[in-house]
Amino acid sequence: MLVGDRMSHPVITISADLPIIEAVNLMRREHIRRTPVIKDGKLVGIVSDQDLLNASPSPATSLSIWEMNYLLSKITVEDVMTSEVLTIETDCPIEEAARIMVDNKIGGLPVMKDDRVVGVITETDIFKVFLELMGARDLGVRITALIPEKLGQLAALTKAVTEAGGNFISFGVTAGDDPANSKVTFKVNEIDEAKVSDAIQPFVEKIEDIRTSSE
């Protein structure tokens, strides 16, 4: 799965010389939290709703409404945007986008193609992918178990579940308690909890959680 498959597009951009009050209104109207900033057709920054709100006067200010509006009209997006922008290409794997966002503590990345901004990938887009990968919206039996880190163990476990009548909806592997094991989390249907448990017992160290999802 690549970034281009899951990015938000067409992308809404704003100009660097736009007054911040107009930028705030635009982002509220379009229900977006961040947007790339363009100047002379080039990406020059990115601005978030928090950047814009932080630049606004405090509610406790003694300024009049007229004075506040006058000051805000003088502040442009260029004054508050982040100019050192991390970007990503459309053909980048989705997990690489997630890694960059986590490592840099940012909520979104402009997506580029041929030096043009063609989309934005956000934490919400990543969450949607995670929901799909984990089968969060599908009914079935969800199991989390520790499995020995041994060649062929995953194949044996999935074969046992399939032979017991289970149909896999999702399957994920994460780090276990130590280097000798891994943690698997998967969801299956066409089978009940008891049958899944019996099928995987010979192949796991411990079943940590088993439950049946419902609407």
Buried (B, 14 or more C-beta within 10 A) or exposed (E): EBBBEBBBBEBBBBBBEBBBBBBBEBBEEEEBBBBBBBBEEEBBBBBBBEBBEEBBEEEEEEEEEEEBEEBBEEBBBBBBBBEEBBBBBBEBEBEEBBEBBEEEEBBBBBBBEEEEBBBBBBBEBBEEBEEBEBBBEBEBBBBBBBBEEEEEBBEBBBEBBBEBBBEBBBBBEEEBEEEEBBBBBBBBBBBEBEBBBEBBEEBBBEBBEBEEBEE
